[in-house]
Amino acid sequence: MHSTQVLKVPVQTEKAVKAAAEGQYTFYVDQNANKIEVMNAVRELYGVVPRDVKMINLPQKKTGRGRIKRKPT
């Protein structure tokens, strides 16, 4: 998998911006990427060697309108 396919976009939330000030960066990554691919992509695109890569899989949120519960589009 190519580096630009692994790292999608940086996360731009208040919590992520505070962590970036301390040198910890947050990205949305491809669902099929593993830690080694993420580490290599950061090394290739940004020219730095990450000390650690932490990953989390979040479940998709469901939206509701009346009695119908569905996944967002």
VMD Tcl script that draws the C-alpha trace (Angstrom):
set ca {
  {0.00 0.00 0.00}
  {1.38 3.44 -0.95}
  {2.12 6.01 1.78}
  {-0.47 8.47 0.51}
  {-3.10 5.73 0.69}
  {-2.21 4.82 4.27}
  {-2.46 8.31 5.79}
  {-5.74 9.91 4.75}
  {-5.92 13.26 6.60}
  {-4.70 14.73 9.89}
  {-7.32 15.02 12.62}
  {-8.28 18.64 13.33}
  {-9.98 18.60 16.72}
  {-9.24 20.64 19.81}
  {-7.76 17.61 21.57}
  {-5.56 16.70 18.57}
  {-4.25 20.27 18.26}
  {-3.25 20.32 21.95}
  {-1.47 16.97 21.53}
  {0.33 18.28 18.42}
  {1.83 21.08 20.51}
  {3.46 18.32 22.60}
  {4.73 16.47 19.52}
  {1.99 13.83 19.26}
  {0.21 13.80 15.89}
  {-3.11 12.21 14.98}
  {-4.20 10.94 11.56}
  {-7.12 9.15 10.01}
  {-5.62 6.06 8.37}
  {-6.81 3.34 6.02}
  {-8.82 0.66 7.80}
  {-6.61 -2.13 6.42}
  {-3.29 -0.48 7.41}
  {-1.21 -1.90 10.24}
  {1.21 -0.15 12.61}
  {4.28 -0.88 10.50}
  {2.68 0.60 7.37}
  {1.61 3.71 9.30}
  {5.11 4.14 10.74}
  {6.71 3.79 7.29}
  {4.21 6.24 5.76}
  {4.97 8.90 8.40}
  {8.70 8.34 7.92}
  {8.40 8.68 4.12}
  {6.00 11.64 3.96}
  {7.25 13.75 6.88}
  {10.90 12.70 7.18}
  {10.71 11.86 10.89}
  {11.04 8.58 12.74}
  {8.02 7.95 15.00}
  {8.79 6.52 18.42}
  {5.43 4.82 18.82}
  {2.24 4.20 16.83}
  {-1.06 3.75 18.61}
  {-4.19 2.73 16.71}
  {-7.85 2.55 17.62}
  {-10.86 1.26 15.68}
  {-14.04 3.20 16.35}
  {-17.46 1.71 15.56}
  {-19.60 3.61 13.08}
  {-22.22 5.80 14.75}
  {-25.87 5.13 14.02}
  {-28.30 7.91 13.28}
  {-31.96 7.84 14.13}
  {-35.05 9.47 12.70}
  {-38.20 8.32 14.41}
  {-38.30 4.54 14.71}
  {-35.75 3.87 11.96}
  {-32.12 3.41 13.01}
  {-29.55 3.47 10.19}
  {-25.91 4.08 9.47}
  {-24.93 7.50 8.14}
  {-24.19 7.76 4.43}
}
mol new
graphics top color blue
foreach p $ca { graphics top sphere $p radius 0.5 }
foreach p [lrange $ca 0 end-1] q [lrange $ca 1 end] { graphics top cylinder $p $q radius 0.2 }
display resetview
